[in-house]
Amino acid sequence: MDNYTNLVKLCVGADSVEDLIAWRSARQAENPEAANRHVTRMWPKREAELLNGGSLYWVFKGVILARQRILRLDEVIGADGIRRCGIVLDPELVRTRPAPRRTFQGWRYLAPGDSPPDLPRTRPSEDSLPPALSAALAEIGIR
């Protein structure tokens, strides 16, 4: 049995992995400290499992296409005084085999056995198909 878990999160505002990369680059120029941090309202109850090798898997238009390893969880106090969780991520964005996911809000835990495998590093841009087509192919077991 694996002693770590992952998170899965919709990548709101990004239609592709390239969009996320461009957004992170722009954010890096504005605030290098926050470039690889995703702030969320809820603090994960399974913190120890996430920090034991977990990753955040990004969903683009209904398809998991990439992940980033979770390095730590930082407390972030918003302008409204509310405590939030800053999920600090490894800067390396790893592309994964496309895996369809239904729409949801917030984030969900994702067991290692349910996580899509990484694409080989020699094929970093394999997923040039539109996300909807990738999802359809993955759904029928072709990709």
N, CA, C and O atoms as CSV, one atom per row, in Angstrom:
chain,resi,resn,atom,element,x,y,z
A,1,MET,N,N,0.836,-1.190,0.000
A,1,MET,CA,C,0.000,0.000,0.000
A,1,MET,C,C,0.881,1.255,0.000
A,1,MET,O,O,1.856,1.341,0.748
A,2,ASP,N,N,0.523,2.224,-0.850
A,2,ASP,CA,C,1.287,3.466,-0.921
A,2,ASP,C,C,1.009,4.317,0.309
A,2,ASP,O,O,-0.118,4.349,0.803
A,3,ASN,N,N,2.040,5.012,0.808
A,3,ASN,CA,C,1.854,5.860,1.988
A,3,ASN,C,C,1.868,7.338,1.602
A,3,ASN,O,O,2.267,8.192,2.395
A,4,TYR,N,N,1.434,7.627,0.393
A,4,TYR,CA,C,1.276,9.016,-0.029
A,4,TYR,C,C,-0.012,9.124,-0.815
A,4,TYR,O,O,-0.585,8.119,-1.235
A,5,THR,N,N,-0.464,10.351,-1.011
A,5,THR,CA,C,-1.634,10.603,-1.840
A,5,THR,C,C,-1.377,11.835,-2.687
A,5,THR,O,O,-0.423,12.574,-2.447
A,6,ASN,N,N,-2.211,12.049,-3.659
A,6,ASN,CA,C,-2.098,13.178,-4.574
A,6,ASN,C,C,-3.351,14.026,-4.487
A,6,ASN,O,O,-4.342,13.637,-3.868
A,7,LEU,N,N,-3.294,15.186,-5.114
A,7,LEU,CA,C,-4.462,16.037,-5.287
A,7,LEU,C,C,-4.733,16.160,-6.775
A,7,LEU,O,O,-3.817,16.058,-7.591
A,8,VAL,N,N,-5.991,16.378,-7.126
A,8,VAL,CA,C,-6.358,16.692,-8.495
A,8,VAL,C,C,-7.152,17.993,-8.437
A,8,VAL,O,O,-8.016,18.168,-7.577
A,9,LYS,N,N,-6.847,18.914,-9.372
A,9,LYS,CA,C,-7.413,20.266,-9.337
A,9,LYS,C,C,-7.668,20.738,-10.756
A,9,LYS,O,O,-6.851,20.514,-11.649
A,10,LEU,N,N,-8.816,21.399,-10.963
A,10,LEU,CA,C,-9.079,22.011,-12.259
A,10,LEU,C,C,-8.125,23.181,-12.452
A,10,LEU,O,O,-7.893,23.953,-11.522
A,11,CYS,N,N,-7.580,23.316,-13.636
A,11,CYS,CA,C,-6.701,24.439,-13.944
A,11,CYS,C,C,-7.567,25.529,-14.570
A,11,CYS,O,O,-7.589,25.704,-15.788
A,12,VAL,N,N,-8.275,26.253,-13.715
A,12,VAL,CA,C,-9.234,27.257,-14.149
A,12,VAL,C,C,-8.513,28.391,-14.887
A,12,VAL,O,O,-7.499,28.906,-14.417
A,13,GLY,N,N,-9.046,28.762,-16.035
A,13,GLY,CA,C,-8.473,29.857,-16.812
A,13,GLY,C,C,-7.410,29.426,-17.798
A,13,GLY,O,O,-6.903,30.251,-18.558
A,14,ALA,N,N,-7.064,28.155,-17.801
A,14,ALA,CA,C,-6.063,27.641,-18.740
A,14,ALA,C,C,-6.692,26.523,-19.563
A,14,ALA,O,O,-7.282,25.591,-19.017
A,15,ASP,N,N,-6.561,26.628,-20.869
A,15,ASP,CA,C,-7.112,25.601,-21.751
A,15,ASP,C,C,-6.105,24.506,-22.080
A,15,ASP,O,O,-6.475,23.448,-22.588
A,16,SER,N,N,-4.830,24.762,-21.787
A,16,SER,CA,C,-3.784,23.805,-22.149
A,16,SER,C,C,-2.615,23.912,-21.180
A,16,SER,O,O,-2.529,24.853,-20.391
A,17,VAL,N,N,-1.723,22.938,-21.252
A,17,VAL,CA,C,-0.510,22.971,-20.437
A,17,VAL,C,C,0.310,24.206,-20.799
A,17,VAL,O,O,0.920,24.830,-19.931
A,18,GLU,N,N,0.322,24.553,-22.080
A,18,GLU,CA,C,1.067,25.735,-22.519
A,18,GLU,C,C,0.519,27.011,-21.874
A,18,GLU,O,O,1.285,27.911,-21.530
A,19,ASP,N,N,-0.800,27.090,-21.710
A,19,ASP,CA,C,-1.399,28.246,-21.026
A,19,ASP,C,C,-0.894,28.343,-19.588
A,19,ASP,O,O,-0.566,29.433,-19.117
A,20,LEU,N,N,-0.829,27.202,-18.885
A,20,LEU,CA,C,-0.338,27.199,-17.510
A,20,LEU,C,C,1.128,27.629,-17.465
A,20,LEU,O,O,1.521,28.401,-16.590
A,21,ILE,N,N,1.931,27.137,-18.396
A,21,ILE,CA,C,3.345,27.510,-18.446
A,21,ILE,C,C,3.483,29.015,-18.672
A,21,ILE,O,O,4.297,29.665,-18.017
A,22,ALA,N,N,2.700,29.570,-19.587
A,22,ALA,CA,C,2.762,31.015,-19.866
A,22,ALA,C,C,2.321,31.821,-18.647
A,22,ALA,O,O,2.932,32.839,-18.323
A,23,TRP,N,N,1.262,31.372,-17.970
A,23,TRP,CA,C,0.773,32.073,-16.780
A,23,TRP,C,C,1.834,32.063,-15.680
A,23,TRP,O,O,2.069,33.078,-15.024
A,24,ARG,N,N,2.477,30.901,-15.484
A,24,ARG,CA,C,3.521,30.798,-14.460
A,24,ARG,C,C,4.706,31.698,-14.794
A,24,ARG,O,O,5.279,32.318,-13.898
A,25,SER,N,N,5.080,31.778,-16.064
A,25,SER,CA,C,6.189,32.650,-16.467
A,25,SER,C,C,5.875,34.109,-16.166
A,25,SER,O,O,6.727,34.842,-15.663
A,26,ALA,N,N,4.652,34.529,-16.474
A,26,ALA,CA,C,4.246,35.917,-16.193
A,26,ALA,C,C,4.235,36.166,-14.697
A,26,ALA,O,O,4.667,37.225,-14.242
A,27,ARG,N,N,3.750,35.209,-13.934
A,27,ARG,CA,C,3.696,35.350,-12.471
A,27,ARG,C,C,5.101,35.374,-11.880
A,27,ARG,O,O,5.355,36.093,-10.914
A,28,GLN,N,N,6.007,34.600,-12.449
A,28,GLN,CA,C,7.403,34.561,-11.991
A,28,GLN,C,C,8.026,35.952,-12.085
A,28,GLN,O,O,8.769,36.372,-11.198
A,29,ALA,N,N,7.712,36.661,-13.173
A,29,ALA,CA,C,8.247,38.006,-13.365
A,29,ALA,C,C,7.691,38.977,-12.325
A,29,ALA,O,O,8.397,39.883,-11.881
A,30,GLU,N,N,6.421,38.791,-11.934
A,30,GLU,CA,C,5.778,39.671,-10.960
A,30,GLU,C,C,6.197,39.374,-9.524
A,30,GLU,O,O,6.505,40.282,-8.752
A,31,ASN,N,N,6.203,38.077,-9.179
A,31,ASN,CA,C,6.454,37.671,-7.799
A,31,ASN,C,C,7.099,36.282,-7.788
A,31,ASN,O,O,6.388,35.279,-7.724
A,32,PRO,N,N,8.422,36.208,-7.849
A,32,PRO,CA,C,9.104,34.913,-7.921
A,32,PRO,C,C,8.731,33.949,-6.790
A,32,PRO,O,O,8.702,32.735,-6.995
A,33,GLU,N,N,8.448,34.480,-5.610
A,33,GLU,CA,C,8.127,33.635,-4.463
A,33,GLU,C,C,6.795,32.908,-4.634
A,33,GLU,O,O,6.630,31.794,-4.138
A,34,ALA,N,N,5.850,33.527,-5.327
A,34,ALA,CA,C,4.515,32.948,-5.458
A,34,ALA,C,C,4.298,32.210,-6.776
A,34,ALA,O,O,3.212,31.675,-7.001
A,35,ALA,N,N,5.294,32.167,-7.645
A,35,ALA,CA,C,5.116,31.596,-8.977
A,35,ALA,C,C,4.716,30.124,-8.953
A,35,ALA,O,O,3.959,29.685,-9.817
A,36,ASN,N,N,5.195,29.372,-8.006
A,36,ASN,CA,C,4.895,27.941,-7.940
A,36,ASN,C,C,4.077,27.595,-6.702
A,36,ASN,O,O,4.276,26.554,-6.076
A,37,ARG,N,N,3.153,28.491,-6.363
A,37,ARG,CA,C,2.285,28.258,-5.203
A,37,ARG,C,C,0.839,28.424,-5.653
A,37,ARG,O,O,0.484,29.387,-6.333
A,38,HIS,N,N,0.025,27.470,-5.260
A,38,HIS,CA,C,-1.406,27.561,-5.539
A,38,HIS,C,C,-2.120,27.726,-4.196
A,38,HIS,O,O,-1.984,26.886,-3.305
A,39,VAL,N,N,-2.870,28.799,-4.062
A,39,VAL,CA,C,-3.562,29.079,-2.797
A,39,VAL,C,C,-4.998,28.588,-2.894
A,39,VAL,O,O,-5.705,28.866,-3.863
A,40,THR,N,N,-5.412,27.857,-1.874
A,40,THR,CA,C,-6.748,27.287,-1.816
A,40,THR,C,C,-7.368,27.559,-0.446
A,40,THR,O,O,-6.648,27.742,0.535
A,41,ARG,N,N,-8.680,27.586,-0.377
A,41,ARG,CA,C,-9.372,27.905,0.876
A,41,ARG,C,C,-9.166,26.855,1.961
A,41,ARG,O,O,-8.938,27.188,3.123
A,42,MET,N,N,-9.246,25.599,1.578
A,42,MET,CA,C,-9.225,24.514,2.561
A,42,MET,C,C,-7.810,23.957,2.765
A,42,MET,O,O,-7.015,23.883,1.828
A,43,TRP,N,N,-7.522,23.575,3.993
A,43,TRP,CA,C,-6.246,22.937,4.314
A,43,TRP,C,C,-6.452,21.427,4.233
A,43,TRP,O,O,-7.368,20.906,4.870
A,44,PRO,N,N,-5.634,20.714,3.473
A,44,PRO,CA,C,-5.812,19.262,3.350
A,44,PRO,C,C,-5.635,18.546,4.692
A,44,PRO,O,O,-4.664,18.779,5.412
A,45,LYS,N,N,-6.579,17.685,5.007
A,45,LYS,CA,C,-6.496,16.897,6.248
A,45,LYS,C,C,-5.418,15.815,6.138
A,45,LYS,O,O,-4.886,15.366,7.153
A,46,ARG,N,N,-5.100,15.402,4.929
A,46,ARG,CA,C,-4.115,14.343,4.707
A,46,ARG,C,C,-2.752,14.939,4.342
A,46,ARG,O,O,-2.069,14.456,3.438
A,47,GLU,N,N,-2.374,15.993,5.059
A,47,GLU,CA,C,-1.136,16.734,4.801
A,47,GLU,C,C,0.092,15.822,4.776
A,47,GLU,O,O,0.906,15.907,3.857
A,48,ALA,N,N,0.228,14.960,5.768
A,48,ALA,CA,C,1.418,14.105,5.851
A,48,ALA,C,C,1.542,13.212,4.620
A,48,ALA,O,O,2.646,12.996,4.119
A,49,GLU,N,N,0.419,12.695,4.132
A,49,GLU,CA,C,0.449,11.837,2.944
A,49,GLU,C,C,0.825,12.637,1.688
A,49,GLU,O,O,1.551,12.140,0.827
A,50,LEU,N,N,0.331,13.867,1.589
A,50,LEU,CA,C,0.661,14.711,0.435
A,50,LEU,C,C,2.151,15.035,0.404
A,50,LEU,O,O,2.774,15.053,-0.657
A,51,LEU,N,N,2.714,15.292,1.592
A,51,LEU,CA,C,4.116,15.696,1.687
A,51,LEU,C,C,5.081,14.512,1.642
A,51,LEU,O,O,6.294,14.697,1.731
A,52,ASN,N,N,4.551,13.307,1.505
A,52,ASN,CA,C,5.363,12.109,1.450
A,52,ASN,C,C,5.528,11.614,0.012
A,52,ASN,O,O,5.664,10.414,-0.226
A,53,GLY,N,N,5.516,12.553,-0.951
A,53,GLY,CA,C,5.719,12.176,-2.346
A,53,GLY,C,C,4.548,12.477,-3.256
A,53,GLY,O,O,4.546,12.059,-4.414
A,54,GLY,N,N,3.546,13.197,-2.757
A,54,GLY,CA,C,2.361,13.490,-3.559
A,54,GLY,C,C,2.582,14.584,-4.585
A,54,GLY,O,O,3.531,15.364,-4.499
A,55,SER,N,N,1.691,14.621,-5.550
A,55,SER,CA,C,1.704,15.628,-6.609
A,55,SER,C,C,0.324,16.242,-6.748
A,55,SER,O,O,-0.675,15.671,-6.309
A,56,LEU,N,N,0.281,17.419,-7.366
A,56,LEU,CA,C,-0.977,18.040,-7.744
A,56,LEU,C,C,-1.146,17.778,-9.237
A,56,LEU,O,O,-0.315,18.195,-10.044
A,57,TYR,N,N,-2.224,17.086,-9.600
A,57,TYR,CA,C,-2.525,16.768,-10.994
A,57,TYR,C,C,-3.485,17.817,-11.531
A,57,TYR,O,O,-4.538,18.062,-10.943
A,58,TRP,N,N,-3.118,18.439,-12.656
A,58,TRP,CA,C,-3.892,19.523,-13.254
A,58,TRP,C,C,-4.850,18.993,-14.313
A,58,TRP,O,O,-4.467,18.209,-15.181
A,59,VAL,N,N,-6.114,19.439,-14.227
A,59,VAL,CA,C,-7.148,19.071,-15.193
A,59,VAL,C,C,-7.397,20.257,-16.126
A,59,VAL,O,O,-7.700,21.359,-15.668
A,60,PHE,N,N,-7.270,20.030,-17.424
A,60,PHE,CA,C,-7.526,21.039,-18.451
A,60,PHE,C,C,-8.703,20.575,-19.298
A,60,PHE,O,O,-8.621,19.546,-19.969
A,61,LYS,N,N,-9.798,21.331,-19.269
A,61,LYS,CA,C,-10.986,21.022,-20.076
A,61,LYS,C,C,-11.401,19.556,-19.933
A,61,LYS,O,O,-11.673,18.884,-20.928
A,62,GLY,N,N,-11.448,19.071,-18.709
A,62,GLY,CA,C,-11.929,17.715,-18.453
A,62,GLY,C,C,-10.915,16.605,-18.607
A,62,GLY,O,O,-11.285,15.431,-18.598
A,63,VAL,N,N,-9.620,16.952,-18.749
A,63,VAL,CA,C,-8.591,15.929,-18.946
A,63,VAL,C,C,-7.367,16.261,-18.099
A,63,VAL,O,O,-6.846,17.374,-18.171
A,64,ILE,N,N,-6.899,15.295,-17.292
A,64,ILE,CA,C,-5.623,15.463,-16.592
A,64,ILE,C,C,-4.526,15.381,-17.647
A,64,ILE,O,O,-4.464,14.424,-18.420
A,65,LEU,N,N,-3.652,16.405,-17.672
A,65,LEU,CA,C,-2.574,16.431,-18.662
A,65,LEU,C,C,-1.196,16.665,-18.055
A,65,LEU,O,O,-0.185,16.482,-18.732
A,66,ALA,N,N,-1.142,17.073,-16.766
A,66,ALA,CA,C,0.160,17.396,-16.173
A,66,ALA,C,C,0.069,17.306,-14.654
A,66,ALA,O,O,-1.013,17.267,-14.070
A,67,ARG,N,N,1.253,17.275,-14.039
A,67,ARG,CA,C,1.319,17.256,-12.581
A,67,ARG,C,C,2.549,18.025,-12.120
A,67,ARG,O,O,3.496,18.243,-12.875
A,68,GLN,N,N,2.501,18.429,-10.851
A,68,GLN,CA,C,3.662,19.030,-10.187
A,68,GLN,C,C,3.754,18.407,-8.794
A,68,GLN,O,O,2.745,18.244,-8.109
A,69,ARG,N,N,4.967,18.064,-8.387
A,69,ARG,CA,C,5.179,17.488,-7.063
A,69,ARG,C,C,4.907,18.549,-5.996
A,69,ARG,O,O,5.283,19.710,-6.152
A,70,ILE,N,N,4.254,18.137,-4.916
A,70,ILE,CA,C,3.955,19.036,-3.797
A,70,ILE,C,C,5.158,19.047,-2.861
A,70,ILE,O,O,5.580,18.000,-2.371
A,71,LEU,N,N,5.710,20.242,-2.615
A,71,LEU,CA,C,6.886,20.380,-1.762
A,71,LEU,C,C,6.524,20.668,-0.305
A,71,LEU,O,O,7.112,20.102,0.616
A,72,ARG,N,N,5.549,21.555,-0.111
A,72,ARG,CA,C,5.139,21.890,1.259
A,72,ARG,C,C,3.812,22.637,1.212
A,72,ARG,O,O,3.335,23.026,0.146
A,73,LEU,N,N,3.232,22.827,2.387
A,73,LEU,CA,C,2.004,23.604,2.531
A,73,LEU,C,C,2.312,24.795,3.426
A,73,LEU,O,O,2.774,24.626,4.555
A,74,ASP,N,N,2.059,26.000,2.924
A,74,ASP,CA,C,2.326,27.228,3.676
A,74,ASP,C,C,1.016,27.868,4.111
A,74,ASP,O,O,0.024,27.836,3.384
A,75,GLU,N,N,1.025,28.440,5.285
A,75,GLU,CA,C,-0.121,29.223,5.729
A,75,GLU,C,C,-0.098,30.564,5.002
A,75,GLU,O,O,0.930,31.240,4.958
A,76,VAL,N,N,-1.240,30.940,4.432
A,76,VAL,CA,C,-1.384,32.220,3.736
A,76,VAL,C,C,-2.601,32.909,4.333
A,76,VAL,O,O,-3.708,32.372,4.296
A,77,ILE,N,N,-2.393,34.094,4.881
A,77,ILE,CA,C,-3.499,34.872,5.437
A,77,ILE,C,C,-3.907,35.895,4.380
A,77,ILE,O,O,-3.106,36.742,3.982
A,78,GLY,N,N,-5.163,35.809,3.930
A,78,GLY,CA,C,-5.657,36.710,2.897
A,78,GLY,C,C,-5.901,38.106,3.433
A,78,GLY,O,O,-5.843,38.341,4.640
A,79,ALA,N,N,-6.174,39.029,2.524
A,79,ALA,CA,C,-6.475,40.413,2.904
A,79,ALA,C,C,-7.696,40.483,3.806
A,79,ALA,O,O,-7.870,41.439,4.561
A,80,ASP,N,N,-8.553,39.447,3.718
A,80,ASP,CA,C,-9.758,39.390,4.546
A,80,ASP,C,C,-9.496,38.766,5.924
A,80,ASP,O,O,-10.416,38.613,6.727
A,81,GLY,N,N,-8.219,38.405,6.190
A,81,GLY,CA,C,-7.858,37.825,7.474
A,81,GLY,C,C,-8.112,36.329,7.586
A,81,GLY,O,O,-7.882,35.743,8.645
A,82,ILE,N,N,-8.578,35.706,6.520
A,82,ILE,CA,C,-8.885,34.276,6.541
A,82,ILE,C,C,-7.642,33.463,6.203
A,82,ILE,O,O,-6.905,33.778,5.269
A,83,ARG,N,N,-7.425,32.396,6.997
A,83,ARG,CA,C,-6.295,31.488,6.783
A,83,ARG,C,C,-6.582,30.594,5.590
A,83,ARG,O,O,-7.655,30.002,5.477
A,84,ARG,N,N,-5.596,30.510,4.701
A,84,ARG,CA,C,-5.702,29.657,3.526
A,84,ARG,C,C,-4.453,28.786,3.431
A,84,ARG,O,O,-3.482,28.980,4.163
A,85,CYS,N,N,-4.499,27.828,2.519
A,85,CYS,CA,C,-3.379,26.916,2.318
A,85,CYS,C,C,-2.665,27.260,1.018
A,85,CYS,O,O,-3.281,27.269,-0.048
A,86,GLY,N,N,-1.377,27.541,1.104
A,86,GLY,CA,C,-0.547,27.758,-0.077
A,86,GLY,C,C,0.170,26.458,-0.404
A,86,GLY,O,O,1.099,26.064,0.300
A,87,ILE,N,N,-0.256,25.795,-1.466
A,87,ILE,CA,C,0.369,24.538,-1.891
A,87,ILE,C,C,1.588,24.911,-2.724
A,87,ILE,O,O,1.458,25.403,-3.845
A,88,VAL,N,N,2.770,24.675,-2.169
A,88,VAL,CA,C,4.015,25.019,-2.864
A,88,VAL,C,C,4.413,23.821,-3.725
A,88,VAL,O,O,4.538,22.693,-3.248
A,89,LEU,N,N,4.607,24.110,-5.012
A,89,LEU,CA,C,4.834,23.070,-6.008
A,89,LEU,C,C,6.239,23.130,-6.577
A,89,LEU,O,O,6.837,24.201,-6.685
A,90,ASP,N,N,6.757,21.967,-6.939
A,90,ASP,CA,C,8.025,21.889,-7.657
A,90,ASP,C,C,7.862,22.659,-8.964
A,90,ASP,O,O,6.823,22.528,-9.610
A,91,PRO,N,N,8.837,23.451,-9.374
A,91,PRO,CA,C,8.702,24.196,-10.626
A,91,PRO,C,C,8.577,23.297,-11.862
A,91,PRO,O,O,8.038,23.720,-12.885
A,92,GLU,N,N,9.074,22.058,-11.769
A,92,GLU,CA,C,9.004,21.164,-12.927
A,92,GLU,C,C,7.566,20.709,-13.159
A,92,GLU,O,O,6.924,20.149,-12.270
A,93,LEU,N,N,7.083,20.959,-14.356
A,93,LEU,CA,C,5.753,20.527,-14.772
A,93,LEU,C,C,5.932,19.247,-15.575
A,93,LEU,O,O,6.595,19.254,-16.612
A,94,VAL,N,N,5.350,18.154,-15.109
A,94,VAL,CA,C,5.512,16.852,-15.748
A,94,VAL,C,C,4.224,16.524,-16.497
A,94,VAL,O,O,3.145,16.482,-15.906
A,95,ARG,N,N,4.345,16.296,-17.785
A,95,ARG,CA,C,3.161,15.926,-18.564
A,95,ARG,C,C,2.808,14.466,-18.289
A,95,ARG,O,O,3.675,13.611,-18.103
A,96,THR,N,N,1.504,14.218,-18.271
A,96,THR,CA,C,1.016,12.864,-17.998
A,96,THR,C,C,0.217,12.350,-19.187
A,96,THR,O,O,-0.162,13.098,-20.088
A,97,ARG,N,N,-0.024,11.048,-19.154
A,97,ARG,CA,C,-0.925,10.472,-20.157
A,97,ARG,C,C,-2.298,11.095,-19.920
A,97,ARG,O,O,-2.721,11.203,-18.769
A,98,PRO,N,N,-3.004,11.507,-20.965
A,98,PRO,CA,C,-4.323,12.117,-20.786
A,98,PRO,C,C,-5.275,11.174,-20.054
A,98,PRO,O,O,-5.352,9.986,-20.366
A,99,ALA,N,N,-5.998,11.722,-19.078
A,99,ALA,CA,C,-6.962,10.940,-18.294
A,99,ALA,C,C,-8.195,11.798,-18.052
A,99,ALA,O,O,-8.091,12.855,-17.430
A,100,PRO,N,N,-9.361,11.369,-18.530
A,100,PRO,CA,C,-10.568,12.184,-18.360
A,100,PRO,C,C,-10.982,12.293,-16.897
A,100,PRO,O,O,-10.823,11.351,-16.121
A,101,ARG,N,N,-11.512,13.455,-16.537
A,101,ARG,CA,C,-12.043,13.705,-15.186
A,101,ARG,C,C,-13.313,14.519,-15.316
A,101,ARG,O,O,-13.389,15.446,-16.122
A,102,ARG,N,N,-14.302,14.170,-14.525
A,102,ARG,CA,C,-15.542,14.943,-14.506
A,102,ARG,C,C,-15.292,16.268,-13.790
A,102,ARG,O,O,-14.364,16.392,-12.990
A,103,THR,N,N,-16.128,17.245,-14.088
A,103,THR,CA,C,-16.022,18.556,-13.463
A,103,THR,C,C,-16.328,18.455,-11.968
A,103,THR,O,O,-17.205,17.695,-11.556
A,104,PHE,N,N,-15.603,19.219,-11.168
A,104,PHE,CA,C,-15.796,19.274,-9.716
A,104,PHE,C,C,-15.307,20.627,-9.248
A,104,PHE,O,O,-14.661,21.354,-10.002
A,105,GLN,N,N,-15.611,20.966,-8.009
A,105,GLN,CA,C,-15.127,22.222,-7.438
A,105,GLN,C,C,-14.020,21.932,-6.438
A,105,GLN,O,O,-13.978,20.858,-5.837
A,106,GLY,N,N,-13.135,22.884,-6.268
A,106,GLY,CA,C,-12.048,22.725,-5.300
A,106,GLY,C,C,-11.025,21.726,-5.782
A,106,GLY,O,O,-10.633,21.740,-6.949
A,107,TRP,N,N,-10.589,20.853,-4.884
A,107,TRP,CA,C,-9.650,19.805,-5.234
A,107,TRP,C,C,-10.142,18.502,-4.630
A,107,TRP,O,O,-10.991,18.500,-3.738
A,108,ARG,N,N,-9.613,17.412,-5.113
A,108,ARG,CA,C,-9.958,16.083,-4.616
A,108,ARG,C,C,-8.665,15.306,-4.397
A,108,ARG,O,O,-7.647,15.577,-5.034
A,109,TYR,N,N,-8.721,14.339,-3.488
A,109,TYR,CA,C,-7.594,13.435,-3.325
A,109,TYR,C,C,-7.589,12.463,-4.503
A,109,TYR,O,O,-8.637,12.128,-5.055
A,110,LEU,N,N,-6.402,12.023,-4.872
A,110,LEU,CA,C,-6.228,11.098,-5.982
A,110,LEU,C,C,-5.216,10.039,-5.555
A,110,LEU,O,O,-4.041,10.341,-5.344
A,111,ALA,N,N,-5.674,8.813,-5.430
A,111,ALA,CA,C,-4.802,7.716,-5.000
A,111,ALA,C,C,-3.726,7.455,-6.053
A,111,ALA,O,O,-3.983,7.611,-7.247
A,112,PRO,N,N,-2.531,7.061,-5.627
A,112,PRO,CA,C,-1.458,6.786,-6.590
A,112,PRO,C,C,-1.878,5.803,-7.687
A,112,PRO,O,O,-1.502,5.969,-8.847
A,113,GLY,N,N,-2.647,4.793,-7.323
A,113,GLY,CA,C,-3.089,3.805,-8.307
A,113,GLY,C,C,-4.064,4.347,-9.333
A,113,GLY,O,O,-4.237,3.756,-10.399
A,114,ASP,N,N,-4.706,5.471,-9.023
A,114,ASP,CA,C,-5.662,6.095,-9.941
A,114,ASP,C,C,-5.046,7.246,-10.722
A,114,ASP,O,O,-5.717,7.862,-11.550
A,115,SER,N,N,-3.790,7.540,-10.470
A,115,SER,CA,C,-3.103,8.652,-11.122
A,115,SER,C,C,-2.571,8.223,-12.480
A,115,SER,O,O,-2.019,7.131,-12.613
A,116,PRO,N,N,-2.733,9.079,-13.501
A,116,PRO,CA,C,-2.206,8.696,-14.817
A,116,PRO,C,C,-0.682,8.679,-14.809
A,116,PRO,O,O,-0.053,9.466,-14.100
A,117,PRO,N,N,-0.089,7.788,-15.594
A,117,PRO,CA,C,1.376,7.736,-15.651
A,117,PRO,C,C,1.956,8.953,-16.368
A,117,PRO,O,O,1.298,9.587,-17.193
A,118,ASP,N,N,3.192,9.255,-16.032
A,118,ASP,CA,C,3.911,10.337,-16.706
A,118,ASP,C,C,4.194,9.924,-18.148
A,118,ASP,O,O,4.376,8.745,-18.453
A,119,LEU,N,N,4.225,10.929,-19.027
A,119,LEU,CA,C,4.688,10.671,-20.393
A,119,LEU,C,C,6.212,10.557,-20.355
A,119,LEU,O,O,6.852,11.206,-19.528
A,120,PRO,N,N,6.791,9.760,-21.218
A,120,PRO,CA,C,8.256,9.711,-21.282
A,120,PRO,C,C,8.805,11.102,-21.590
A,120,PRO,O,O,8.221,11.842,-22.381
A,121,ARG,N,N,9.901,11.448,-20.980
A,121,ARG,CA,C,10.482,12.780,-21.162
A,121,ARG,C,C,10.905,13.034,-22.611
A,121,ARG,O,O,11.064,14.187,-23.012
A,122,THR,N,N,11.087,11.983,-23.389
A,122,THR,CA,C,11.466,12.160,-24.790
A,122,THR,C,C,10.280,12.590,-25.642
A,122,THR,O,O,10.443,12.926,-26.815
A,123,ARG,N,N,9.065,12.578,-25.041
A,123,ARG,CA,C,7.871,12.988,-25.779
A,123,ARG,C,C,7.122,14.072,-25.007
A,123,ARG,O,O,5.935,13.907,-24.725
A,124,PRO,N,N,7.791,15.183,-24.657
A,124,PRO,CA,C,7.161,16.174,-23.802
A,124,PRO,C,C,5.962,16.877,-24.409
A,124,PRO,O,O,5.120,17.398,-23.677
A,125,SER,N,N,5.864,16.904,-25.717
A,125,SER,CA,C,4.742,17.627,-26.309
A,125,SER,C,C,3.817,16.688,-27.065
A,125,SER,O,O,3.175,17.094,-28.033
A,126,GLU,N,N,3.745,15.443,-26.633
A,126,GLU,CA,C,2.918,14.464,-27.319
A,126,GLU,C,C,1.466,14.895,-27.416
A,126,GLU,O,O,0.824,14.655,-28.438
A,127,ASP,N,N,0.939,15.518,-26.388
A,127,ASP,CA,C,-0.477,15.828,-26.372
A,127,ASP,C,C,-0.779,17.114,-27.129
A,127,ASP,O,O,-1.038,18.158,-26.532
A,128,SER,N,N,-0.741,17.017,-28.462
A,128,SER,CA,C,-1.060,18.182,-29.265
A,128,SER,C,C,-2.504,18.129,-29.731
A,128,SER,O,O,-2.968,19.035,-30.423
A,129,LEU,N,N,-3.219,17.074,-29.356
A,129,LEU,CA,C,-4.629,16.975,-29.689
A,129,LEU,C,C,-5.439,17.902,-28.798
A,129,LEU,O,O,-5.025,18.203,-27.679
A,130,PRO,N,N,-6.587,18.358,-29.281
A,130,PRO,CA,C,-7.458,19.164,-28.414
A,130,PRO,C,C,-7.866,18.339,-27.188
A,130,PRO,O,O,-8.062,17.129,-27.297
A,131,PRO,N,N,-7.994,18.986,-26.021
A,131,PRO,CA,C,-8.337,18.253,-24.800
A,131,PRO,C,C,-9.587,17.384,-24.927
A,131,PRO,O,O,-9.617,16.280,-24.384
A,132,ALA,N,N,-10.615,17.853,-25.628
A,132,ALA,CA,C,-11.846,17.058,-25.766
A,132,ALA,C,C,-11.577,15.761,-26.525
A,132,ALA,O,O,-12.113,14.710,-26.172
A,133,LEU,N,N,-10.752,15.830,-27.563
A,133,LEU,CA,C,-10.413,14.630,-28.327
A,133,LEU,C,C,-9.546,13.695,-27.487
A,133,LEU,O,O,-9.749,12.481,-27.508
A,134,SER,N,N,-8.569,14.253,-26.739
A,134,SER,CA,C,-7.754,13.437,-25.836
A,134,SER,C,C,-8.621,12.717,-24.821
A,134,SER,O,O,-8.393,11.544,-24.523
A,135,ALA,N,N,-9.625,13.422,-24.285
A,135,ALA,CA,C,-10.528,12.831,-23.296
A,135,ALA,C,C,-11.333,11.700,-23.920
A,135,ALA,O,O,-11.494,10.643,-23.311
A,136,ALA,N,N,-11.841,11.915,-25.132
A,136,ALA,CA,C,-12.635,10.891,-25.799
A,136,ALA,C,C,-11.790,9.656,-26.082
A,136,ALA,O,O,-12.251,8.534,-25.873
A,137,LEU,N,N,-10.567,9.844,-26.553
A,137,LEU,CA,C,-9.673,8.718,-26.824
A,137,LEU,C,C,-9.311,7.965,-25.541
A,137,LEU,O,O,-9.288,6.734,-25.520
A,138,ALA,N,N,-9.028,8.724,-24.462
A,138,ALA,CA,C,-8.701,8.094,-23.188
A,138,ALA,C,C,-9.899,7.319,-22.649
A,138,ALA,O,O,-9.736,6.249,-22.063
A,139,GLU,N,N,-11.096,7.856,-22.845
A,139,GLU,CA,C,-12.318,7.227,-22.348
A,139,GLU,C,C,-12.523,5.851,-22.969
A,139,GLU,O,O,-13.006,4.935,-22.303
A,140,ILE,N,N,-12.161,5.699,-24.240
A,140,ILE,CA,C,-12.346,4.397,-24.904
A,140,ILE,C,C,-11.064,3.553,-24.870
A,140,ILE,O,O,-11.009,2.475,-25.462
A,141,GLY,N,N,-10.044,4.048,-24.177
A,141,GLY,CA,C,-8.835,3.259,-23.958
A,141,GLY,C,C,-7.809,3.297,-25.073
A,141,GLY,O,O,-6.948,2.421,-25.144
A,142,ILE,N,N,-7.880,4.284,-25.937
A,142,ILE,CA,C,-6.920,4.365,-27.042
A,142,ILE,C,C,-5.658,5.086,-26.645
A,142,ILE,O,O,-4.587,4.766,-27.158
A,143,ARG,N,N,-5.747,6.076,-25.724
A,143,ARG,CA,C,-4.566,6.845,-25.331
A,143,ARG,C,C,-4.212,6.553,-23.920
A,143,ARG,O,O,-3.242,7.105,-23.400
